[in-house]
Amino acid sequence: MRLVVQRVDNASVTTEKGVIGKIDKGFLVLLGVTHSDTKETADFLVKKLCNLRVFKDENDKMNLSVKDIDGELLIVSQFTLYADCKKGNRPSFVDSANPEYANELYEYFVEKCRSEVKKVETGEFGAHMDVSLLNSGPVTIILEK
């Protein structure tokens, strides 16, 4: 499982239906699933994500977690995080989990996050989405297990 975590002042995801997920201060999380990922992988990364100390404290140090600041999460599935571009110019996605399994783990990850953080919004698995964000810092971190 691979996460691209961006500290944001706000973020939203839009489909043909309109805005389907929107947050204020917190994390925009792009989440990719590979074949070997399990619920244990997701559990580990949920804890890592929700306790990641990259928000500024009263001394202007990155020392607070999304939970500490009562922040929000916007979690968007993104199979292209497992693109392999080693050969040629057209990416291979053989390392991405099949959609049924990936969606199962994505939904599990979201539910686990909801037990840690008050507001968790999502994209729509498998849909074409437009993601907007105001990256704060910028702070972008890749988490993987």
WOLINFEN-V163799 format. One record per run of one state. SS is the DSSP state (a for helix, b for strand, c for the rest). FROM is the first residue (numbers start at 1). TO is the last residue. If there is no record, write none. Layout:
ss=<SS	SS>
from=<FROM	FROM>
to=<TO	TO>
This chain:
ss=<c	b	c	b	c	b	c	b	c	a	c	b	c	b	c	b	c	a	c	b	c	b	c	b	c	a	c	b	c	b	c>
from=<1	2	16	18	24	26	33	34	35	39	52	55	57	62	65	72	78	79	83	84	85	92	93	96	97	99	115	119	123	130	145>
to=<1	15	17	23	25	32	33	34	38	51	54	56	61	64	71	77	78	82	83	84	91	92	95	96	98	114	118	122	129	144	145>
